[in-house]
Amino acid sequence: MGILSSAMRFAVLVFLLAGLASGCGQRGELYLRDSPPPGVKPPRPEAYAPVPYPPPAGDAAEKKR
């Protein structure tokens, strides 16, 4: 049982070191979209257009006459 736990510790250590060595590919500091660093301003999305309510069934029937 001592060899198995030693091998598992070694495997976990190798896995963690490989993860640290590879990194995630991020360059520069991480930031939230709400507060970007100076010089980085994401484009503002277009505002949503309101959708009008459909006319009531009674008004549509009267207009067809």
mmCIF file of the N, C-alpha and C atoms, coordinates in Angstrom:
data_MODEL
# 
_entry.id   MODEL 
# 
loop_
_atom_site.group_PDB 
_atom_site.id 
_atom_site.type_symbol 
_atom_site.label_atom_id 
_atom_site.label_alt_id 
_atom_site.label_comp_id 
_atom_site.label_asym_id 
_atom_site.label_entity_id 
_atom_site.label_seq_id 
_atom_site.pdbx_PDB_ins_code 
_atom_site.Cartn_x 
_atom_site.Cartn_y 
_atom_site.Cartn_z 
_atom_site.occupancy 
_atom_site.B_iso_or_equiv 
_atom_site.pdbx_formal_charge 
_atom_site.auth_seq_id 
_atom_site.auth_comp_id 
_atom_site.auth_asym_id 
_atom_site.auth_atom_id 
_atom_site.pdbx_PDB_model_num 
ATOM 1   N N  . MET A 1 1  ? 0.827   -1.191 0.000   1.00 0.00 ? 1  MET A N  1 
ATOM 2   C CA . MET A 1 1  ? 0.000   0.000  0.000   1.00 0.00 ? 1  MET A CA 1 
ATOM 3   C C  . MET A 1 1  ? 0.873   1.258  0.000   1.00 0.00 ? 1  MET A C  1 
ATOM 4   N N  . GLY A 1 2  ? 2.057   1.174  0.550   1.00 0.00 ? 2  GLY A N  1 
ATOM 5   C CA . GLY A 1 2  ? 2.946   2.323  0.592   1.00 0.00 ? 2  GLY A CA 1 
ATOM 6   C C  . GLY A 1 2  ? 3.402   2.743  -0.794  1.00 0.00 ? 2  GLY A C  1 
ATOM 7   N N  . ILE A 1 3  ? 3.614   1.788  -1.692  1.00 0.00 ? 3  ILE A N  1 
ATOM 8   C CA . ILE A 1 3  ? 4.060   2.101  -3.056  1.00 0.00 ? 3  ILE A CA 1 
ATOM 9   C C  . ILE A 1 3  ? 2.937   2.782  -3.835  1.00 0.00 ? 3  ILE A C  1 
ATOM 10  N N  . LEU A 1 4  ? 1.720   2.313  -3.662  1.00 0.00 ? 4  LEU A N  1 
ATOM 11  C CA . LEU A 1 4  ? 0.591   2.891  -4.388  1.00 0.00 ? 4  LEU A CA 1 
ATOM 12  C C  . LEU A 1 4  ? 0.372   4.344  -4.003  1.00 0.00 ? 4  LEU A C  1 
ATOM 13  N N  . SER A 1 5  ? 0.420   4.651  -2.724  1.00 0.00 ? 5  SER A N  1 
ATOM 14  C CA . SER A 1 5  ? 0.193   6.032  -2.319  1.00 0.00 ? 5  SER A CA 1 
ATOM 15  C C  . SER A 1 5  ? 1.359   6.920  -2.755  1.00 0.00 ? 5  SER A C  1 
ATOM 16  N N  . SER A 1 6  ? 2.582   6.378  -2.778  1.00 0.00 ? 6  SER A N  1 
ATOM 17  C CA . SER A 1 6  ? 3.733   7.148  -3.235  1.00 0.00 ? 6  SER A CA 1 
ATOM 18  C C  . SER A 1 6  ? 3.616   7.426  -4.737  1.00 0.00 ? 6  SER A C  1 
ATOM 19  N N  . ALA A 1 7  ? 3.186   6.431  -5.485  1.00 0.00 ? 7  ALA A N  1 
ATOM 20  C CA . ALA A 1 7  ? 3.021   6.606  -6.928  1.00 0.00 ? 7  ALA A CA 1 
ATOM 21  C C  . ALA A 1 7  ? 1.902   7.611  -7.223  1.00 0.00 ? 7  ALA A C  1 
ATOM 22  N N  . MET A 1 8  ? 0.842   7.556  -6.434  1.00 0.00 ? 8  MET A N  1 
ATOM 23  C CA . MET A 1 8  ? -0.259  8.493  -6.646  1.00 0.00 ? 8  MET A CA 1 
ATOM 24  C C  . MET A 1 8  ? 0.181   9.925  -6.328  1.00 0.00 ? 8  MET A C  1 
ATOM 25  N N  . ARG A 1 9  ? 0.963   10.088 -5.267  1.00 0.00 ? 9  ARG A N  1 
ATOM 26  C CA . ARG A 1 9  ? 1.481   11.426 -4.959  1.00 0.00 ? 9  ARG A CA 1 
ATOM 27  C C  . ARG A 1 9  ? 2.350   11.939 -6.090  1.00 0.00 ? 9  ARG A C  1 
ATOM 28  N N  . PHE A 1 10 ? 3.191   11.065 -6.621  1.00 0.00 ? 10 PHE A N  1 
ATOM 29  C CA . PHE A 1 10 ? 4.069   11.462 -7.727  1.00 0.00 ? 10 PHE A CA 1 
ATOM 30  C C  . PHE A 1 10 ? 3.239   11.832 -8.964  1.00 0.00 ? 10 PHE A C  1 
ATOM 31  N N  . ALA A 1 11 ? 2.200   11.050 -9.260  1.00 0.00 ? 11 ALA A N  1 
ATOM 32  C CA . ALA A 1 11 ? 1.353   11.331 -10.421 1.00 0.00 ? 11 ALA A CA 1 
ATOM 33  C C  . ALA A 1 11 ? 0.636   12.669 -10.257 1.00 0.00 ? 11 ALA A C  1 
ATOM 34  N N  . VAL A 1 12 ? 0.151   12.951 -9.076  1.00 0.00 ? 12 VAL A N  1 
ATOM 35  C CA . VAL A 1 12 ? -0.531  14.224 -8.826  1.00 0.00 ? 12 VAL A CA 1 
ATOM 36  C C  . VAL A 1 12 ? 0.458   15.377 -8.964  1.00 0.00 ? 12 VAL A C  1 
ATOM 37  N N  . LEU A 1 13 ? 1.666   15.192 -8.436  1.00 0.00 ? 13 LEU A N  1 
ATOM 38  C CA . LEU A 1 13 ? 2.684   16.228 -8.550  1.00 0.00 ? 13 LEU A CA 1 
ATOM 39  C C  . LEU A 1 13 ? 3.052   16.503 -10.003 1.00 0.00 ? 13 LEU A C  1 
ATOM 40  N N  . VAL A 1 14 ? 3.226   15.447 -10.794 1.00 0.00 ? 14 VAL A N  1 
ATOM 41  C CA . VAL A 1 14 ? 3.545   15.613 -12.220 1.00 0.00 ? 14 VAL A CA 1 
ATOM 42  C C  . VAL A 1 14 ? 2.394   16.314 -12.934 1.00 0.00 ? 14 VAL A C  1 
ATOM 43  N N  . PHE A 1 15 ? 1.162   15.946 -12.626 1.00 0.00 ? 15 PHE A N  1 
ATOM 44  C CA . PHE A 1 15 ? -0.003  16.568 -13.255 1.00 0.00 ? 15 PHE A CA 1 
ATOM 45  C C  . PHE A 1 15 ? -0.072  18.059 -12.927 1.00 0.00 ? 15 PHE A C  1 
ATOM 46  N N  . LEU A 1 16 ? 0.163   18.404 -11.670 1.00 0.00 ? 16 LEU A N  1 
ATOM 47  C CA . LEU A 1 16 ? 0.127   19.814 -11.281 1.00 0.00 ? 16 LEU A CA 1 
ATOM 48  C C  . LEU A 1 16 ? 1.255   20.614 -11.929 1.00 0.00 ? 16 LEU A C  1 
ATOM 49  N N  . LEU A 1 17 ? 2.441   20.042 -11.980 1.00 0.00 ? 17 LEU A N  1 
ATOM 50  C CA . LEU A 1 17 ? 3.558   20.738 -12.621 1.00 0.00 ? 17 LEU A CA 1 
ATOM 51  C C  . LEU A 1 17 ? 3.320   20.925 -14.119 1.00 0.00 ? 17 LEU A C  1 
ATOM 52  N N  . ALA A 1 18 ? 2.721   19.928 -14.766 1.00 0.00 ? 18 ALA A N  1 
ATOM 53  C CA . ALA A 1 18 ? 2.405   20.066 -16.186 1.00 0.00 ? 18 ALA A CA 1 
ATOM 54  C C  . ALA A 1 18 ? 1.364   21.163 -16.402 1.00 0.00 ? 18 ALA A C  1 
ATOM 55  N N  . GLY A 1 19 ? 0.387   21.248 -15.516 1.00 0.00 ? 19 GLY A N  1 
ATOM 56  C CA . GLY A 1 19 ? -0.626  22.305 -15.616 1.00 0.00 ? 19 GLY A CA 1 
ATOM 57  C C  . GLY A 1 19 ? -0.030  23.681 -15.426 1.00 0.00 ? 19 GLY A C  1 
ATOM 58  N N  . LEU A 1 20 ? 0.888   23.815 -14.478 1.00 0.00 ? 20 LEU A N  1 
ATOM 59  C CA . LEU A 1 20 ? 1.537   25.104 -14.256 1.00 0.00 ? 20 LEU A CA 1 
ATOM 60  C C  . LEU A 1 20 ? 2.427   25.492 -15.436 1.00 0.00 ? 20 LEU A C  1 
ATOM 61  N N  . ALA A 1 21 ? 3.111   24.508 -16.005 1.00 0.00 ? 21 ALA A N  1 
ATOM 62  C CA . ALA A 1 21 ? 4.020   24.792 -17.112 1.00 0.00 ? 21 ALA A CA 1 
ATOM 63  C C  . ALA A 1 21 ? 3.255   25.204 -18.369 1.00 0.00 ? 21 ALA A C  1 
ATOM 64  N N  . SER A 1 22 ? 2.103   24.580 -18.610 1.00 0.00 ? 22 SER A N  1 
ATOM 65  C CA . SER A 1 22 ? 1.362   24.896 -19.837 1.00 0.00 ? 22 SER A CA 1 
ATOM 66  C C  . SER A 1 22 ? 0.592   26.202 -19.721 1.00 0.00 ? 22 SER A C  1 
ATOM 67  N N  . GLY A 1 23 ? 0.071   26.514 -18.547 1.00 0.00 ? 23 GLY A N  1 
ATOM 68  C CA . GLY A 1 23 ? -0.710  27.743 -18.373 1.00 0.00 ? 23 GLY A CA 1 
ATOM 69  C C  . GLY A 1 23 ? -1.998  27.675 -19.166 1.00 0.00 ? 23 GLY A C  1 
ATOM 70  N N  . CYS A 1 24 ? -2.687  28.783 -19.272 1.00 0.00 ? 24 CYS A N  1 
ATOM 71  C CA . CYS A 1 24 ? -3.948  28.795 -20.007 1.00 0.00 ? 24 CYS A CA 1 
ATOM 72  C C  . CYS A 1 24 ? -3.842  29.596 -21.297 1.00 0.00 ? 24 CYS A C  1 
ATOM 73  N N  . GLY A 1 25 ? -2.708  30.207 -21.575 1.00 0.00 ? 25 GLY A N  1 
ATOM 74  C CA . GLY A 1 25 ? -2.549  30.971 -22.800 1.00 0.00 ? 25 GLY A CA 1 
ATOM 75  C C  . GLY A 1 25 ? -2.943  32.429 -22.654 1.00 0.00 ? 25 GLY A C  1 
ATOM 76  N N  . GLN A 1 26 ? -3.357  32.844 -21.484 1.00 0.00 ? 26 GLN A N  1 
ATOM 77  C CA . GLN A 1 26 ? -3.749  34.234 -21.262 1.00 0.00 ? 26 GLN A CA 1 
ATOM 78  C C  . GLN A 1 26 ? -2.518  35.117 -21.266 1.00 0.00 ? 26 GLN A C  1 
ATOM 79  N N  . ARG A 1 27 ? -2.589  36.212 -21.987 1.00 0.00 ? 27 ARG A N  1 
ATOM 80  C CA . ARG A 1 27 ? -1.505  37.192 -21.982 1.00 0.00 ? 27 ARG A CA 1 
ATOM 81  C C  . ARG A 1 27 ? -2.026  38.464 -21.337 1.00 0.00 ? 27 ARG A C  1 
ATOM 82  N N  . GLY A 1 28 ? -1.285  38.984 -20.416 1.00 0.00 ? 28 GLY A N  1 
ATOM 83  C CA . GLY A 1 28 ? -1.705  40.201 -19.725 1.00 0.00 ? 28 GLY A CA 1 
ATOM 84  C C  . GLY A 1 28 ? -2.597  39.868 -18.551 1.00 0.00 ? 28 GLY A C  1 
ATOM 85  N N  . GLU A 1 29 ? -3.089  40.921 -17.912 1.00 0.00 ? 29 GLU A N  1 
ATOM 86  C CA . GLU A 1 29 ? -3.904  40.742 -16.715 1.00 0.00 ? 29 GLU A CA 1 
ATOM 87  C C  . GLU A 1 29 ? -5.337  40.382 -17.071 1.00 0.00 ? 29 GLU A C  1 
ATOM 88  N N  . LEU A 1 30 ? -5.980  39.649 -16.196 1.00 0.00 ? 30 LEU A N  1 
ATOM 89  C CA . LEU A 1 30 ? -7.394  39.351 -16.358 1.00 0.00 ? 30 LEU A CA 1 
ATOM 90  C C  . LEU A 1 30 ? -8.205  40.522 -15.809 1.00 0.00 ? 30 LEU A C  1 
ATOM 91  N N  . TYR A 1 31 ? -9.317  40.844 -16.435 1.00 0.00 ? 31 TYR A N  1 
ATOM 92  C CA . TYR A 1 31 ? -10.173 41.932 -15.966 1.00 0.00 ? 31 TYR A CA 1 
ATOM 93  C C  . TYR A 1 31 ? -11.615 41.623 -16.303 1.00 0.00 ? 31 TYR A C  1 
ATOM 94  N N  . LEU A 1 32 ? -12.519 42.266 -15.578 1.00 0.00 ? 32 LEU A N  1 
ATOM 95  C CA . LEU A 1 32 ? -13.942 42.116 -15.845 1.00 0.00 ? 32 LEU A CA 1 
ATOM 96  C C  . LEU A 1 32 ? -14.329 43.020 -16.996 1.00 0.00 ? 32 LEU A C  1 
ATOM 97  N N  . ARG A 1 33 ? -15.361 42.646 -17.737 1.00 0.00 ? 33 ARG A N  1 
ATOM 98  C CA . ARG A 1 33 ? -15.789 43.456 -18.883 1.00 0.00 ? 33 ARG A CA 1 
ATOM 99  C C  . ARG A 1 33 ? -16.311 44.818 -18.448 1.00 0.00 ? 33 ARG A C  1 
ATOM 100 N N  . ASP A 1 34 ? -16.831 44.895 -17.224 1.00 0.00 ? 34 ASP A N  1 
ATOM 101 C CA . ASP A 1 34 ? -17.403 46.155 -16.744 1.00 0.00 ? 34 ASP A CA 1 
ATOM 102 C C  . ASP A 1 34 ? -16.335 47.200 -16.455 1.00 0.00 ? 34 ASP A C  1 
ATOM 103 N N  . SER A 1 35 ? -15.128 46.765 -16.125 1.00 0.00 ? 35 SER A N  1 
ATOM 104 C CA . SER A 1 35 ? -14.079 47.720 -15.790 1.00 0.00 ? 35 SER A CA 1 
ATOM 105 C C  . SER A 1 35 ? -12.766 47.328 -16.470 1.00 0.00 ? 35 SER A C  1 
ATOM 106 N N  . PRO A 1 36 ? -12.657 47.541 -17.789 1.00 0.00 ? 36 PRO A N  1 
ATOM 107 C CA . PRO A 1 36 ? -11.419 47.193 -18.490 1.00 0.00 ? 36 PRO A CA 1 
ATOM 108 C C  . PRO A 1 36 ? -10.303 48.163 -18.128 1.00 0.00 ? 36 PRO A C  1 
ATOM 109 N N  . PRO A 1 37 ? -9.050  47.752 -18.328 1.00 0.00 ? 37 PRO A N  1 
ATOM 110 C CA . PRO A 1 37 ? -7.936  48.664 -18.034 1.00 0.00 ? 37 PRO A CA 1 
ATOM 111 C C  . PRO A 1 37 ? -7.924  49.828 -19.015 1.00 0.00 ? 37 PRO A C  1 
ATOM 112 N N  . PRO A 1 38 ? -7.214  50.896 -18.707 1.00 0.00 ? 38 PRO A N  1 
ATOM 113 C CA . PRO A 1 38 ? -7.162  52.048 -19.617 1.00 0.00 ? 38 PRO A CA 1 
ATOM 114 C C  . PRO A 1 38 ? -6.639  51.640 -20.992 1.00 0.00 ? 38 PRO A C  1 
ATOM 115 N N  . GLY A 1 39 ? -7.276  52.158 -22.020 1.00 0.00 ? 39 GLY A N  1 
ATOM 116 C CA . GLY A 1 39 ? -6.860  51.861 -23.385 1.00 0.00 ? 39 GLY A CA 1 
ATOM 117 C C  . GLY A 1 39 ? -7.590  50.692 -24.005 1.00 0.00 ? 39 GLY A C  1 
ATOM 118 N N  . VAL A 1 40 ? -8.333  49.928 -23.227 1.00 0.00 ? 40 VAL A N  1 
ATOM 119 C CA . VAL A 1 40 ? -9.093  48.790 -23.753 1.00 0.00 ? 40 VAL A CA 1 
ATOM 120 C C  . VAL A 1 40 ? -10.556 49.083 -23.517 1.00 0.00 ? 40 VAL A C  1 
ATOM 121 N N  . LYS A 1 41 ? -11.266 49.425 -24.559 1.00 0.00 ? 41 LYS A N  1 
ATOM 122 C CA . LYS A 1 41 ? -12.686 49.740 -24.429 1.00 0.00 ? 41 LYS A CA 1 
ATOM 123 C C  . LYS A 1 41 ? -13.457 48.879 -25.418 1.00 0.00 ? 41 LYS A C  1 
ATOM 124 N N  . PRO A 1 42 ? -14.186 47.869 -24.940 1.00 0.00 ? 42 PRO A N  1 
ATOM 125 C CA . PRO A 1 42 ? -14.959 47.041 -25.859 1.00 0.00 ? 42 PRO A CA 1 
ATOM 126 C C  . PRO A 1 42 ? -16.114 47.841 -26.470 1.00 0.00 ? 42 PRO A C  1 
ATOM 127 N N  . PRO A 1 43 ? -16.495 47.530 -27.703 1.00 0.00 ? 43 PRO A N  1 
ATOM 128 C CA . PRO A 1 43 ? -17.606 48.267 -28.324 1.00 0.00 ? 43 PRO A CA 1 
ATOM 129 C C  . PRO A 1 43 ? -18.914 48.009 -27.589 1.00 0.00 ? 43 PRO A C  1 
ATOM 130 N N  . ARG A 1 44 ? -19.721 49.042 -27.502 1.00 0.00 ? 44 ARG A N  1 
ATOM 131 C CA . ARG A 1 44 ? -21.011 48.906 -26.822 1.00 0.00 ? 44 ARG A CA 1 
ATOM 132 C C  . ARG A 1 44 ? -21.993 48.196 -27.745 1.00 0.00 ? 44 ARG A C  1 
ATOM 133 N N  . PRO A 1 45 ? -22.740 47.247 -27.218 1.00 0.00 ? 45 PRO A N  1 
ATOM 134 C CA . PRO A 1 45 ? -23.746 46.573 -28.047 1.00 0.00 ? 45 PRO A CA 1 
ATOM 135 C C  . PRO A 1 45 ? -24.922 47.507 -28.319 1.00 0.00 ? 45 PRO A C  1 
ATOM 136 N N  . GLU A 1 46 ? -25.611 47.240 -29.416 1.00 0.00 ? 46 GLU A N  1 
ATOM 137 C CA . GLU A 1 46 ? -26.779 48.061 -29.745 1.00 0.00 ? 46 GLU A CA 1 
ATOM 138 C C  . GLU A 1 46 ? -27.892 47.798 -28.735 1.00 0.00 ? 46 GLU A C  1 
ATOM 139 N N  . ALA A 1 47 ? -28.653 48.822 -28.451 1.00 0.00 ? 47 ALA A N  1 
ATOM 140 C CA . ALA A 1 47 ? -29.764 48.684 -27.511 1.00 0.00 ? 47 ALA A CA 1 
ATOM 141 C C  . ALA A 1 47 ? -30.872 47.849 -28.150 1.00 0.00 ? 47 ALA A C  1 
ATOM 142 N N  . TYR A 1 48 ? -31.590 47.131 -27.319 1.00 0.00 ? 48 TYR A N  1 
ATOM 143 C CA . TYR A 1 48 ? -32.696 46.323 -27.819 1.00 0.00 ? 48 TYR A CA 1 
ATOM 144 C C  . TYR A 1 48 ? -33.861 47.230 -28.209 1.00 0.00 ? 48 TYR A C  1 
ATOM 145 N N  . ALA A 1 49 ? -34.487 46.913 -29.337 1.00 0.00 ? 49 ALA A N  1 
ATOM 146 C CA . ALA A 1 49 ? -35.662 47.667 -29.776 1.00 0.00 ? 49 ALA A CA 1 
ATOM 147 C C  . ALA A 1 49 ? -36.900 47.063 -29.102 1.00 0.00 ? 49 ALA A C  1 
ATOM 148 N N  . PRO A 1 50 ? -37.795 47.879 -28.575 1.00 0.00 ? 50 PRO A N  1 
ATOM 149 C CA . PRO A 1 50 ? -38.990 47.319 -27.934 1.00 0.00 ? 50 PRO A CA 1 
ATOM 150 C C  . PRO A 1 50 ? -39.923 46.683 -28.959 1.00 0.00 ? 50 PRO A C  1 
ATOM 151 N N  . VAL A 1 51 ? -40.565 45.637 -28.550 1.00 0.00 ? 51 VAL A N  1 
ATOM 152 C CA . VAL A 1 51 ? -41.515 44.940 -29.421 1.00 0.00 ? 51 VAL A CA 1 
ATOM 153 C C  . VAL A 1 51 ? -42.911 45.432 -29.048 1.00 0.00 ? 51 VAL A C  1 
ATOM 154 N N  . PRO A 1 52 ? -43.676 45.983 -30.026 1.00 0.00 ? 52 PRO A N  1 
ATOM 155 C CA . PRO A 1 52 ? -45.013 46.492 -29.686 1.00 0.00 ? 52 PRO A CA 1 
ATOM 156 C C  . PRO A 1 52 ? -45.989 45.347 -29.399 1.00 0.00 ? 52 PRO A C  1 
ATOM 157 N N  . TYR A 1 53 ? -46.952 45.643 -28.569 1.00 0.00 ? 53 TYR A N  1 
ATOM 158 C CA . TYR A 1 53 ? -47.995 44.665 -28.276 1.00 0.00 ? 53 TYR A CA 1 
ATOM 159 C C  . TYR A 1 53 ? -48.879 44.505 -29.512 1.00 0.00 ? 53 TYR A C  1 
ATOM 160 N N  . PRO A 1 54 ? -49.384 43.311 -29.756 1.00 0.00 ? 54 PRO A N  1 
ATOM 161 C CA . PRO A 1 54 ? -50.318 43.144 -30.879 1.00 0.00 ? 54 PRO A CA 1 
ATOM 162 C C  . PRO A 1 54 ? -51.650 43.825 -30.543 1.00 0.00 ? 54 PRO A C  1 
ATOM 163 N N  . PRO A 1 55 ? -52.356 44.285 -31.547 1.00 0.00 ? 55 PRO A N  1 
ATOM 164 C CA . PRO A 1 55 ? -53.648 44.945 -31.264 1.00 0.00 ? 55 PRO A CA 1 
ATOM 165 C C  . PRO A 1 55 ? -54.643 43.928 -30.700 1.00 0.00 ? 55 PRO A C  1 
ATOM 166 N N  . PRO A 1 56 ? -55.535 44.381 -29.861 1.00 0.00 ? 56 PRO A N  1 
ATOM 167 C CA . PRO A 1 56 ? -56.560 43.466 -29.329 1.00 0.00 ? 56 PRO A CA 1 
ATOM 168 C C  . PRO A 1 56 ? -57.412 42.888 -30.455 1.00 0.00 ? 56 PRO A C  1 
ATOM 169 N N  . ALA A 1 57 ? -57.986 41.736 -30.238 1.00 0.00 ? 57 ALA A N  1 
ATOM 170 C CA . ALA A 1 57 ? -58.772 41.048 -31.270 1.00 0.00 ? 57 ALA A CA 1 
ATOM 171 C C  . ALA A 1 57 ? -59.985 41.880 -31.696 1.00 0.00 ? 57 ALA A C  1 
ATOM 172 N N  . GLY A 1 58 ? -60.585 42.636 -30.797 1.00 0.00 ? 58 GLY A N  1 
ATOM 173 C CA . GLY A 1 58 ? -61.762 43.426 -31.122 1.00 0.00 ? 58 GLY A CA 1 
ATOM 174 C C  . GLY A 1 58 ? -61.426 44.556 -32.086 1.00 0.00 ? 58 GLY A C  1 
ATOM 175 N N  . ASP A 1 59 ? -60.273 45.216 -31.930 1.00 0.00 ? 59 ASP A N  1 
ATOM 176 C CA . ASP A 1 59 ? -59.897 46.319 -32.814 1.00 0.00 ? 59 ASP A CA 1 
ATOM 177 C C  . ASP A 1 59 ? -59.595 45.818 -34.223 1.00 0.00 ? 59 ASP A C  1 
ATOM 178 N N  . ALA A 1 60 ? -59.004 44.658 -34.365 1.00 0.00 ? 60 ALA A N  1 
ATOM 179 C CA . ALA A 1 60 ? -58.654 44.126 -35.683 1.00 0.00 ? 60 ALA A CA 1 
ATOM 180 C C  . ALA A 1 60 ? -59.924 43.786 -36.463 1.00 0.00 ? 60 ALA A C  1 
ATOM 181 N N  . ALA A 1 61 ? -60.945 43.248 -35.773 1.00 0.00 ? 61 ALA A N  1 
ATOM 182 C CA . ALA A 1 61 ? -62.198 42.888 -36.439 1.00 0.00 ? 61 ALA A CA 1 
ATOM 183 C C  . ALA A 1 61 ? -62.929 44.150 -36.895 1.00 0.00 ? 61 ALA A C  1 
ATOM 184 N N  . GLU A 1 62 ? -62.894 45.249 -36.124 1.00 0.00 ? 62 GLU A N  1 
ATOM 185 C CA . GLU A 1 62 ? -63.580 46.469 -36.504 1.00 0.00 ? 62 GLU A CA 1 
ATOM 186 C C  . GLU A 1 62 ? -62.885 47.141 -37.680 1.00 0.00 ? 62 GLU A C  1 
ATOM 187 N N  . LYS A 1 63 ? -61.567 47.062 -37.791 1.00 0.00 ? 63 LYS A N  1 
ATOM 188 C CA . LYS A 1 63 ? -60.836 47.700 -38.882 1.00 0.00 ? 63 LYS A CA 1 
ATOM 189 C C  . LYS A 1 63 ? -61.081 47.002 -40.223 1.00 0.00 ? 63 LYS A C  1 
ATOM 190 N N  . LYS A 1 64 ? -61.406 45.708 -40.211 1.00 0.00 ? 64 LYS A N  1 
ATOM 191 C CA . LYS A 1 64 ? -61.622 44.967 -41.449 1.00 0.00 ? 64 LYS A CA 1 
ATOM 192 C C  . LYS A 1 64 ? -62.939 45.341 -42.112 1.00 0.00 ? 64 LYS A C  1 
ATOM 193 N N  . ARG A 1 65 ? -63.852 45.916 -41.381 1.00 0.00 ? 65 ARG A N  1 
ATOM 194 C CA . ARG A 1 65 ? -65.172 46.253 -41.946 1.00 0.00 ? 65 ARG A CA 1 
ATOM 195 C C  . ARG A 1 65 ? -65.094 47.356 -42.938 1.00 0.00 ? 65 ARG A C  1 
# 
